Amino acid sequence: MDPPLPIEGILPPDLQGTLLRIGPGEGGAGALNAVELRDGTAVSLVTCDSAADANVFWHAGSVLALAEVGLPLQYSRQLVEEEFGGGLTVPIASHVHRDAATGHRVLFGVEEGAETNRLRLGEWDAQGALASFQAVTLERATWQHDLAVTARHIVFVESPTEPLPGDDAVPFRWTPGAECWAGVVPRGGEGTTVRWFRLEPCLVTHVLGASDDGDDGDIVLYVCAYQVPEKGQPVDLTSSIVGPDGIGMTLIGGGLPVLERWRISGGRLERTQVDERFVEYPRVDPHCEGLPFRYGYCVELDRGPLDQQGIDHLGLLRFDVQRDEVTSWNPGQYRTASEPLFVRAVDGRSDDEGWLLTVVDDATRGASDIYVLDASSFGRRGPQAVIHLPNAVPFRSHGEWVGADRYR
């Protein structure tokens, strides 16, 4: 479209880069969007249809888009499709974590076999080459949507799920009465050294952040944890565990997730609920991925009307995990906020010194806006700027901010 996009307020000069967003589009296809911000203006909006609709990220000079399971689709920054050159032949899951210290990307996927099920774990280096790969034997092929990555470890959850025949977006169903385990492996290992921890049955959709705690193998991670149907509870084994509206838009196991802190120390894994509010789509400052952090940002959820079984998005939450304090922000009536992305200020030293970007659905005009919030005054001030988009951007799924220094 012709630039620039209309803006209320003033865009911070620090915001030099491109906001990528992906999600479900029309007719079963995905929709990929890129909005470039430059010198205080929103200079372009580029959109394209995509077979992927779950996640999008920037790596080694290209945009990579992922479905829930499959091989990545590769695009230029202007969303022109390219030939994928990431060296993969097996499908991977939709979450690919970036190591802030090295620029590596940790990827994973579940391989179902006639005799053996495996969780495959790999890493792309900063140039996009497949640097390492390992495989962990699983009791069954469980749904692995996200996992935790630290500087030295990977933590995954073997949930009470199993593959579901059919073409559901999330092709997994509950396995009533099945055990639930967390596994820990060293990064760059061979998949044979696994520390296992039995859990009360739960389902983890997203990980806020994780880090090593000291030199003795301790790990701290924050996860969005759902309860699962109890043993003996009637369960529809013909349906996906995630409804057609997707994660964060539908109940899972009859409920919604809370943020939990998991501490792994020696042979123990301790779970602590951080807050009673329901949350999804958690993000941290990209400078802190795999490292200790103080602030995390999430979408706050609540149950919608009982006769509709829907989900309300109330706004955004900021968690101070050092003080166990929570601050909220609401975009106002008839407006619904999506996943918040943190962009650190040029001179920022901490993970609240920067800006939050969230796509807000505005029902009053049937289109989306990009809200720019000052993270340091989160909950106390209105948006610094609002960019008005000409159309609605897919609401669920994920996005990434790509600083201009990474592509210029």
HURA-V450088 format. One record per backbone hydrogen bond with DSSP energy under -0.5 kcal/mol. CO is the residue of the C=O (numbers start at 1). NH is the residue of the N-H. E is the energy in kcal/mol with one decimal. If there is no record, write none. Layout:
# HURA-V450088
co:CO nh:NH e:E
co:CO nh:NH e:E
This chain:
# HURA-V450088
co:6 nh:388 e:-2.6
co:8 nh:386 e:-2.4
co:12 nh:15 e:-1.6
co:14 nh:16 e:-1.9
co:15 nh:17 e:-0.6
co:16 nh:404 e:-3.2
co:17 nh:37 e:-3.4
co:18 nh:20 e:-0.6
co:18 nh:402 e:-2.8
co:19 nh:35 e:-2.4
co:20 nh:400 e:-1.8
co:21 nh:33 e:-3.0
co:23 nh:31 e:-3.0
co:25 nh:28 e:-0.6
co:26 nh:29 e:-1.5
co:29 nh:25 e:-3.4
co:30 nh:50 e:-2.2
co:31 nh:23 e:-1.3
co:32 nh:48 e:-2.0
co:33 nh:21 e:-2.3
co:34 nh:36 e:-0.5
co:34 nh:46 e:-2.7
co:35 nh:19 e:-3.0
co:36 nh:43 e:-1.2
co:36 nh:44 e:-1.1
co:37 nh:17 e:-2.0
co:38 nh:41 e:-1.4
co:41 nh:38 e:-2.9
co:41 nh:43 e:-1.0
co:42 nh:4 e:-0.6
co:42 nh:5 e:-2.3
co:44 nh:36 e:-1.7
co:46 nh:34 e:-2.5
co:48 nh:32 e:-2.9
co:50 nh:30 e:-3.6
co:54 nh:398 e:-0.6
co:55 nh:66 e:-2.8
co:57 nh:64 e:-3.1
co:59 nh:62 e:-1.2
co:62 nh:59 e:-2.5
co:63 nh:75 e:-2.9
co:64 nh:57 e:-2.1
co:65 nh:73 e:-2.7
co:66 nh:54 e:-2.1
co:66 nh:55 e:-1.9
co:68 nh:94 e:-0.8
co:70 nh:92 e:-2.6
co:73 nh:65 e:-2.9
co:74 nh:82 e:-3.2
co:75 nh:63 e:-3.0
co:76 nh:79 e:-2.1
co:79 nh:81 e:-0.6
co:80 nh:76 e:-2.2
co:82 nh:74 e:-0.6
co:92 nh:70 e:-1.5
co:94 nh:96 e:-0.6
co:97 nh:106 e:-3.1
co:98 nh:100 e:-0.7
co:99 nh:103 e:-2.9
co:104 nh:99 e:-3.0
co:105 nh:107 e:-0.5
co:105 nh:124 e:-2.6
co:106 nh:97 e:-1.6
co:107 nh:122 e:-2.7
co:108 nh:93 e:-3.4
co:109 nh:120 e:-3.1
co:110 nh:112 e:-0.6
co:111 nh:113 e:-0.5
co:111 nh:118 e:-2.6
co:117 nh:138 e:-3.0
co:118 nh:111 e:-3.3
co:118 nh:120 e:-0.7
co:119 nh:136 e:-2.4
co:120 nh:109 e:-1.7
co:121 nh:134 e:-2.9
co:122 nh:107 e:-2.3
co:123 nh:131 e:-2.7
co:123 nh:132 e:-1.2
co:124 nh:105 e:-2.2
co:125 nh:128 e:-2.2
co:129 nh:125 e:-2.8
co:129 nh:131 e:-0.9
co:132 nh:123 e:-1.8
co:134 nh:121 e:-3.2
co:136 nh:119 e:-2.9
co:138 nh:117 e:-0.7
co:140 nh:142 e:-1.3
co:142 nh:144 e:-0.6
co:143 nh:145 e:-0.6
co:148 nh:155 e:-2.6
co:152 nh:187 e:-2.2
co:153 nh:150 e:-2.7
co:154 nh:185 e:-2.3
co:155 nh:148 e:-2.7
co:156 nh:183 e:-2.7
co:157 nh:159 e:-1.1
co:158 nh:181 e:-1.8
co:159 nh:161 e:-2.4
co:160 nh:175 e:-2.6
co:162 nh:173 e:-2.8
co:169 nh:171 e:-0.6
co:170 nh:172 e:-2.2
co:171 nh:164 e:-2.7
co:172 nh:241 e:-2.2
co:173 nh:162 e:-2.1
co:175 nh:178 e:-2.2
co:180 nh:199 e:-3.1
co:181 nh:158 e:-3.7
co:182 nh:197 e:-2.5
co:183 nh:156 e:-2.3
co:184 nh:195 e:-2.4
co:185 nh:154 e:-2.3
co:186 nh:189 e:-1.4
co:190 nh:135 e:-0.6
co:192 nh:194 e:-0.9
co:193 nh:186 e:-0.5
co:194 nh:196 e:-0.6
co:195 nh:184 e:-1.9
co:197 nh:182 e:-2.8
co:199 nh:180 e:-0.6
co:201 nh:228 e:-0.6
co:203 nh:205 e:-0.6
co:203 nh:226 e:-3.0
co:206 nh:224 e:-2.8
co:209 nh:222 e:-2.4
co:211 nh:220 e:-2.5
co:212 nh:214 e:-0.5
co:218 nh:213 e:-2.7
co:219 nh:264 e:-3.0
co:220 nh:211 e:-2.3
co:221 nh:262 e:-3.4
co:222 nh:208 e:-2.4
co:222 nh:209 e:-1.0
co:223 nh:225 e:-0.8
co:223 nh:260 e:-2.5
co:224 nh:205 e:-1.6
co:225 nh:258 e:-1.7
co:226 nh:203 e:-2.1
co:230 nh:233 e:-2.3
co:235 nh:237 e:-1.0
co:236 nh:239 e:-1.2
co:241 nh:243 e:-0.5
co:243 nh:246 e:-1.7
co:246 nh:249 e:-1.9
co:246 nh:250 e:-0.5
co:252 nh:255 e:-1.4
co:255 nh:252 e:-2.4
co:257 nh:279 e:-1.8
co:258 nh:225 e:-2.5
co:259 nh:274 e:-2.7
co:259 nh:275 e:-0.8
co:260 nh:223 e:-2.1
co:260 nh:262 e:-0.6
co:261 nh:263 e:-0.5
co:261 nh:272 e:-2.1
co:262 nh:221 e:-2.5
co:262 nh:264 e:-0.5
co:263 nh:265 e:-0.6
co:263 nh:270 e:-2.7
co:264 nh:219 e:-2.1
co:265 nh:268 e:-2.0
co:268 nh:265 e:-2.5
co:270 nh:263 e:-2.4
co:272 nh:261 e:-3.3
co:277 nh:259 e:-0.5
co:278 nh:301 e:-2.6
co:280 nh:299 e:-2.8
co:281 nh:340 e:-0.5
co:283 nh:297 e:-2.8
co:285 nh:288 e:-2.7
co:286 nh:289 e:-1.1
co:288 nh:291 e:-2.5
co:289 nh:100 e:-1.7
co:290 nh:151 e:-1.0
co:294 nh:321 e:-2.8
co:296 nh:319 e:-3.2
co:297 nh:283 e:-2.8
co:298 nh:317 e:-2.5
co:299 nh:280 e:-1.8
co:300 nh:314 e:-2.1
co:300 nh:315 e:-0.9
co:301 nh:278 e:-0.7
co:302 nh:312 e:-3.1
co:305 nh:308 e:-1.9
co:305 nh:309 e:-1.3
co:305 nh:310 e:-0.7
co:309 nh:251 e:-0.5
co:310 nh:304 e:-2.9
co:312 nh:302 e:-1.6
co:312 nh:314 e:-0.7
co:315 nh:300 e:-2.5
co:316 nh:329 e:-2.3
co:317 nh:298 e:-2.2
co:318 nh:320 e:-0.5
co:318 nh:327 e:-2.2
co:319 nh:296 e:-2.0
co:319 nh:321 e:-0.9
co:320 nh:324 e:-1.4
co:320 nh:325 e:-1.6
co:325 nh:320 e:-3.2
co:327 nh:318 e:-2.9
co:329 nh:316 e:-2.7
co:332 nh:335 e:-1.6
co:334 nh:363 e:-2.6
co:336 nh:361 e:-2.8
co:341 nh:357 e:-2.7
co:342 nh:286 e:-0.5
co:343 nh:355 e:-3.0
co:345 nh:348 e:-1.8
co:350 nh:353 e:-1.5
co:352 nh:354 e:-1.2
co:353 nh:345 e:-2.4
co:354 nh:375 e:-2.0
co:354 nh:376 e:-0.6
co:355 nh:343 e:-3.1
co:356 nh:358 e:-0.5
co:356 nh:373 e:-2.6
co:357 nh:341 e:-2.5
co:358 nh:360 e:-0.5
co:358 nh:371 e:-2.8
co:359 nh:338 e:-1.3
co:360 nh:362 e:-0.5
co:360 nh:369 e:-2.5
co:361 nh:336 e:-2.0
co:361 nh:363 e:-0.7
co:362 nh:365 e:-1.2
co:362 nh:366 e:-1.1
co:362 nh:367 e:-1.3
co:367 nh:362 e:-2.7
co:368 nh:389 e:-2.2
co:369 nh:360 e:-3.3
co:369 nh:371 e:-0.6
co:370 nh:387 e:-2.7
co:371 nh:358 e:-1.8
co:371 nh:373 e:-0.6
co:372 nh:384 e:-2.9
co:372 nh:385 e:-1.2
co:373 nh:356 e:-2.7
co:373 nh:375 e:-0.8
co:374 nh:377 e:-1.0
co:375 nh:378 e:-1.3
co:377 nh:380 e:-2.3
co:377 nh:381 e:-1.0
co:384 nh:10 e:-1.5
co:385 nh:372 e:-2.6
co:386 nh:8 e:-2.7
co:386 nh:388 e:-0.6
co:387 nh:370 e:-2.4
co:387 nh:389 e:-0.6
co:391 nh:368 e:-1.7
co:398 nh:22 e:-2.2
co:400 nh:20 e:-3.0
co:401 nh:403 e:-0.6
co:402 nh:18 e:-2.4
co:403 nh:406 e:-2.3
co:404 nh:407 e:-1.5
co:404 nh:408 e:-2.3
